[in-house]
Amino acid sequence: MIITTLYDLLRSGSTSFVVIKLGFILLTITSLVIFTRLSSSKFAGARHVLPGVPELKGVPVLGALPMYLRKGIPHVIGRMIEIGGDGGIAYANVVSSVLVSVHEPALVKEVLGFPDEIASRNREGDTSSGMSWSPFWTLRRMIGNLSLFNYVGPDTRHQRSVFIREFNSTKSNKEKFPTITRIAREHCAGLLDFDGASGIVKDIRLAADNFAISLWGDVLYGNPDNHLDENGRVRTLSNKIMDLAGDPWPAIWYYLQQAVLGLLSPGQPTKSERLLRNDIEGVIGRNISRLRDWESTNAGSHHDKEEGDNQGMKTLRALSIQTGGGPTGPLSKFATEFANLNLFGGHHSIGLNVVWAVIELGRHPDKMARLVKEIDAVTRQEGEEGEDWELDWTKFTNEMPYLDAVLTEVNRLYPTVHATLRVVNKDVVLKGTGTAAAKTGKSQVLDGLPTAITRSEPVVLRKGMIVYMSYWHLHTAEKYWGSDTKEFIPERFLQNSEESDDIKRPIGPLMSFGYGPRSCVGYKFASIASKVYLITLLKMYKLDVQGQEHGMKLGTLLEPGKPVAVGITRSSSASGYSTIIKCTYRVVIVKERNSYYNNVKNRIKAFLKIKIILSRLELLRILKRRFRLFGFK
């Protein structure tokens, strides 16, 4: 309790002397405790744990820990990349742990290609012998030890095949496409008041996140109100989980309570983590209840294993059936774990893709105009210009190259997960750092990619080391992408096509969704959702991004540094007023739920109440006048 209270004080942001003093005392105690335990560390006393590899120097005993705590792990990775240079690798000591930065494309692919028994997201076995700096270890304690992060080997391969079938296959995503377009229309229609012609969306990311949460709720549970339940509880919990996972302080406090004070066993969550887990289980439990309600009113839905069709069945039930669950009743363990993971990780890539696209298109009106022209050409219905419009799956997938290029460029410049890590479980030699390059004096080629390592001995990664890889660095380094690497140029992905601007640009490494056996298995579904929302937004409205300075915040995710306000005006040449009326009618009348949609329903109610009041006043006025005619006062 005391440690938790002190931790809360330190995180409160207060500048009072008491908090500063408490922080100093705790850091001093931590340093002394860690110092007494360093003798047991396998890396203690080693002057150079990676011979020939540049080291980011820190302070005695603590190493780069002060920098880590003060500026965050993205800054530490950036500094290691600077000192590593063309060598492609550098390292830093953080107390008894060794952090390694690998930043050459070939080496990154080599590390990400390691099987789990060699390198995984978590340290295998008991973690009581040292500090765990992996955010995945914190996530496991918050969402439950029996999570999808734990699976290795055949279990992992089976998972991936199930996920790919549901979220990355063309057939499955085509089935989900009508749901995606319907929910995108409903959410975009609600951005303005019922009768408003223009307005300001105070934070377009909030709007896009709500769309994504609603979409996942409908696809998984039949609950499109997922973003509204308990005043946006899903988004609140998700953001809290992400903040804690990317913060080094929870790892420090956990180490003190578990390894130093002996208050916790390895992997046991703290009191605050248990409370958070209870909140997560509550949200998941309510969503599963919604799924059962949906299934009770849609009894004809089923999953065809031979054809791979869900036949109207919600995706979470289909996942359950494919992993040992029944067509009704309790979900499989795999499906329940996916629901936990989806709570904090399902919507971020969709929302951030949309917000960064809006920001960059706002900065480049010519590219905005080109994209709108492509959207109009694909969505316009012959003989119905200015009226309702449709988005056809075939045209969406085959006739929108510029939209594809825009989203690819967004993911290059702003990968949602901007860095990843692997914990080394067995000593392993990096083949890309071998002697072949040293003998020739030239870069070695590994997996089709050059690496600039030119040392005489290969680098050996030791068990327990944590290897970080920055996708953002790979996506924006001039040596791979040219001098205009920091500029938003979708045309770089249209070379050798009819849409090309005839300017030859280098295409470097692109790993927006990871690489290897742990790459993202749902990126196609997320990309489709982002594109459909962006199409709908640009079809219904003309956008005016408020302000041009929207810097990046590198935390657990790559996010805008502040809310992005957008002025919106109904587009007379695109969606037509009939679309807004139909979408709003669908939201207010057809759904008939208690939650409101962006004030539309409440405003209609208020308008009707005012009309009733005015009618009653008018009736009283008439009656009063009539009574006077008969001599009454």
Stockholm file with secondary structure:
# STOCKHOLM 1.0

chainA/1-633         MIITTLYDLLRSGSTSFVVIKLGFILLTITSLVIFTRLSSSKFAGARHVLPGVPELKGVPVLGALPMYLRKGIPHVIGRMIEIGGDGGIAYANVVSSVLVSVHEPALVKEVLGFPDEIASRNREGDTSSGMSWSPFWTLRRMIGNLSLFNYVGPDTRHQRSVFIREFNSTKSNKEKFPTITRIAREHCAGLLDFDGASGIVKDIRLAADNFAISLWGDVLYGNPDNHLDENGRVRTLSNKIMDLAGDPWPAIWYYLQQAVLGLLSPGQPTKSERLLRNDIEGVIGRNISRLRDWESTNAGSHHDKEEGDNQGMKTLRALSIQTGGGPTGPLSKFATEFANLNLFGGHHSIGLNVVWAVIELGRHPDKMARLVKEIDAVTRQEGEEGEDWELDWTKFTNEMPYLDAVLTEVNRLYPTVHATLRVVNKDVVLKGTGTAAAKTGKSQVLDGLPTAITRSEPVVLRKGMIVYMSYWHLHTAEKYWGSDTKEFIPERFLQNSEESDDIKRPIGPLMSFGYGPRSCVGYKFASIASKVYLITLLKMYKLDVQGQEHGMKLGTLLEPGKPVAVGITRSSSASGYSTIIKCTYRVVIVKERNSYYNNVKNRIKAFLKIKIILSRLELLRILKRRFRLFGFK
#=GR chainA/1-633 SS CHHHHHHHHHHTCCCCHHHHHHHHHHHHHHHHHHHHHGGGCTTTTCSCSSTTSCEECCBTTTBTHHHHHHHCHHHHHHHHHHHHGGGCEEEEEETTEEEEEECSHHHHHHHHTSCTTTEESSCCSCCTTSCCCCHHHHHHHHHCSSSGGGCCTHHHHHHHHHHIIIIICHHHHHHHHHHHHHHHHHHHHTTSCTTCSEEEESCHHHHHHHHHHHHHHHHHHSCTTTTTTTTTHHHHHHHHHHHHHTCHHHHHHHHIIIIISCCSCTTCCCHHHHHHHHHHHHHHHHHHHHHHHHHHHCTTCBCBTTTTBCTBCCHHHHHHHHTTCCSSSSCCHHHHHHHHHHHHHSSHHHHHHHHHHHHHHHHCHHHHHHHHHHHHHHHCCTTCTTSCCCCCHHHHHHSCHHHHHHHHHHHHHSCSSCEEEEEECSCEECGGGSHHHHHHTSCEEETTEEECCCCSSCCEECTTCEEEEEHHHHHHCHHHHCTTTTSCCGGGGCTTSTTCCSCCCCCCCCCTTCCGGGSCSSHHHHHHHHHHHHHHHHHHEEEEESCSCCCEEESSSEEESSCCCEEEEECTTTTHHHHHHHHHHIIIIISCCSSCSTTHHHHHHHHHHHHHHHHHHHHHHHHHHHHHHTTCC
#=GC SS_cons         CHHHHHHHHHHTCCCCHHHHHHHHHHHHHHHHHHHHHGGGCTTTTCSCSSTTSCEECCBTTTBTHHHHHHHCHHHHHHHHHHHHGGGCEEEEEETTEEEEEECSHHHHHHHHTSCTTTEESSCCSCCTTSCCCCHHHHHHHHHCSSSGGGCCTHHHHHHHHHHIIIIICHHHHHHHHHHHHHHHHHHHHTTSCTTCSEEEESCHHHHHHHHHHHHHHHHHHSCTTTTTTTTTHHHHHHHHHHHHHTCHHHHHHHHIIIIISCCSCTTCCCHHHHHHHHHHHHHHHHHHHHHHHHHHHCTTCBCBTTTTBCTBCCHHHHHHHHTTCCSSSSCCHHHHHHHHHHHHHSSHHHHHHHHHHHHHHHHCHHHHHHHHHHHHHHHCCTTCTTSCCCCCHHHHHHSCHHHHHHHHHHHHHSCSSCEEEEEECSCEECGGGSHHHHHHTSCEEETTEEECCCCSSCCEECTTCEEEEEHHHHHHCHHHHCTTTTSCCGGGGCTTSTTCCSCCCCCCCCCTTCCGGGSCSSHHHHHHHHHHHHHHHHHHEEEEESCSCCCEEESSSEEESSCCCEEEEECTTTTHHHHHHHHHHIIIIISCCSSCSTTHHHHHHHHHHHHHHHHHHHHHHHHHHHHHHTTCC
//
